[in-house]
Amino acid sequence: MKFTPVPIALAQCSKTFHGTRVLEPIDLTIGAGETLVLLGPSGCGKTTTLRIVAGLETPDAGGAVFFGGDDVTRLPIERRQVGMVFQSYALFPNLTVRGNVGYGLKIAKTEPALVRKRVDELLAMMRLEAHADKAIHQLSGGQRQRVALARALAREPRVLLLDEPLTALDARLRDTLRRDMNTLLRGLGITTVYVTHDQAEAMELGDRIVVMSAGRIEQIGTPREIYYRPVNRAVAQFVGTINRLAGQWQENALATAGGCIDTPEGFAHGGPPELFFRPEDARLVAPERASLRGVVETVSFLGERTRVTVTGAAPEALVIDVAGRSQWAPGSAVGIEIAAEGLIALP
């Protein structure tokens, strides 16, 4: 199969429903062949943004959507050459797996031999050959997800749109299919917009991540940029676990780190920032070896790591991840050393 990915641009796209603005005006560019993940909590505007890209919603007056050099703002979904996978999969229960995958091709009056060839290719790609003649109700959730994806790719779309496609699956299957999805998208090279509230999905699948909140874009960046260089607290606190320091605790942390802190681009130094750090960027030591000291409150063994909660070292309890084989007893006095590069200053 051959895909011809296109770049996408949204210019001042907003959306109002019944007098309520659910998406503030946003500008967004997506590279040809890029996988862009829209990440955020429910109601943040990510699905509305996806539906504007798809043509299922029209932006408010003044907004525009471009696929390459084509203005597609007023084109409906069936004329945009997009493939879409919904959270519910929206498969046809009266058709077999083969019938579902080939449905769009038949509607487009594609020559029967080509339909069969392309469907066979997709069934093989999704490891569904053995299920080709089964009814949809005979499939597992993961198999249904792969059928929906195969159907979305059948007409060789210019853009692939995925709206929380793994949400309905159990955790173990979701992890497996996330890895499969990552391999597939890298191999296809198709322009993809992926909506999720799951941070692990966003980190693994996205070339870039758009973090959204309350109808606005908070930050756009690679997974590493989003995680290690959040631009504000909303991003820092939504993506992963983060610890906050303040007052004297900040001075102690700075002393331990040699006065070196990381600040977001464009940070205004009008006043002292607060410091944050990720659980894996600190380690527990004997209390006399550190300026930050506290008491172990809880210890949770998580297999590959042990998560330790320490109180008394900051205004709020601190979460520290240590090696899984490390053993710390609740009530123990400990010191906390934070890697200099792990300190993040936020307004």
Helices and strands as residue ranges (DSSP letters): E 8-17, E 20-30, E 35-39, H 46-54, E 64-67, E 70-71, G 77-79, E 82-85, H 97-107, H 112-125, G 129-131, G 136-138, H 141-153, E 159-163, H 171-188, E 191-196, H 199-205, E 208-213, E 216-221, H 223-228, H 233-238, E 243-245, H 248-257, E 274-277, G 279-281, E 282-285, G 287-289, E 292-301, E 305-311, E 318-323, E 333-338, G 340-342, E 344-346
